[in-house]
């Protein structure tokens, strides 16, 4: 059973890393479930304080992931259309890695803003704000997911070192 939980934890950690870029997967929360899986093995002592704090951080990051792009868009004069366009651009950009993942949100935000306001300068400025908000959210999720991965690896190594 420990091996199954360890493998499940590894898969959830990897899925959480991918979720840092994919808008449909809550990256840090998925990584947290990987930590939880590891703590249910017989080799690792269950530390509910640690799990509680890491869960709280994952939930705060999940909420901020929705707020930061809105702040970025509004700070640069954008509208909801730019934020929606950024998300659509990301989804389309996933089919054209690696540049599509980076350029997709910007192009989508520009298209969304341009559809509401035909002034290119205003649409470009708002698209830039939406793009910065998107990148900030991705960076934040990626940092937390990497930290959770490091927690996972160090904890698993200590508990399972006799297996390696």
N, C-alpha and C positions, 0 to 999 in steps of 0.2 A: 504494500500500500504506500509505503514511503516513496518508492520509485515513481509511482503514478502521480503522487502529489508533487514531487519534485519536477517531473516532466510538465505537468499542468502549470506549475508556477513559472517555469521557463517560457512556455508558450504564451502565457498571459503577459509576462514581462515584454516579450518580443511584440505581441499585439499592441501593448500599451505604447511602445516606442513608435510603431506605425501610426497609432492613433494620435500622435503629436502632429501629424501632417494631414490625416484623413478627418474630415469634419464629422463623420458619422460615428466614430469610435472615441469615447472619452479616454484619452491616453493615460493620464495619471491615475484615474480611477481603475482602469483595467490593470495597470501595473500594480496598484495596491492589492487587487485581488490575487495577483501573483505572490505578493508578500504574505497575504493571508493563507494561501495554499501552503506555502513553505512552513508557516507556523503551526499548521495542523499535522505536520509529520512528527513522528515519535522522537526524532533526533534533535529537534529545535524546541527550546523552552518557549511557551506562549507568553509573550510580553504584551499584555492588553493595553498598557500605557503607550508603548511605541506604536502599536497598531491604531490606537485611537487618534494619536497626533498625526500620523501619516494619512489616515482617512480624512481628518479635518482639513489638512493641507490639500489633498486631492479634490475635495469638494469645493474649497475656496477657489482653486485654480479653474475648476470646471465652470464656476459662476463668472470668474474674471474673463474666461475665454469668450463669453457672450458679450461682456461689457466693453472690453478693450477695443475691439474693432469699431464699435459704435462711437466710442470716445474719439478714436482716430479720425473717423469719417466726419463727425461733427466739428472737431477742432479745425479741420481744413475746409469746412463749408459744404460738406457732402450731405446726401439724403439717404433714406432707407434704400432707394434704388441702387445706390453705389455699394452698400453693404450686401445686398442680395446678389448683385452682379459679381462681387468679389467671390462669394461662395460658389456661384454657378461656374465662374471662371476656374476656381480650384478643382471642381469636380471634372470639368472638361480637360483641364490641364493634367490630370492624373493619367490620361491616356497618351500623353506626350512627355514622358520623363526624360531627363531631369528638368529641362527648361520650362516645360508646361506647368510644373508645380510652382515654379517661381513667377513666371510671367502670366499664368492663367488668372490669378486673383487680380492683378493689376489691370489686365485687358478687360476682364469682366466688370470691375468697378468702373472703369472708364466708359464702357458701353452702357452700363446702367445709368451713370450720371449724364452721359451725353443724350440718352433717350429722354431724360427729364429737362435738360438744359442744353440747347445746341451750341452754347458758347464753349469752345474747346478749352480755353484757359481755365475756366471755372471747373469744367468736368475733369480736366487733367489734375488740377490741384486737389479736388475731392477724391479722385481715384488714388492719388498718392497717399492721402490720409488714410483711406480705407486699406490700402496695401500695407502701410506702416502698422496699422492696428492689427491686421492679419498676421504679419511677421512677428510682431511682439507677442501675440497669443501663441503662435507656434513655438517661438523661442522659450517662452515660459513653460509650456507643456513639455517640451523636449528636455529642458533642464531638470524638471521634477521627475520625469520618467527615467532619465539617466541616473539621478540620485537614487531612485528606488531600485534600479538595476544594480547599482553598486551595493546598496544595503542587502539585496537578495544574494548577490555573489559572495559577499563577505560572510553573511550569516550561514549560507549553505556550505561554504568552505569549512567553517568552524564545526558545524554539525556533522558534516558528511566526509571530513578529511580522511577518515579511515577507509572510505570507499575509493578515494582517488589515489 
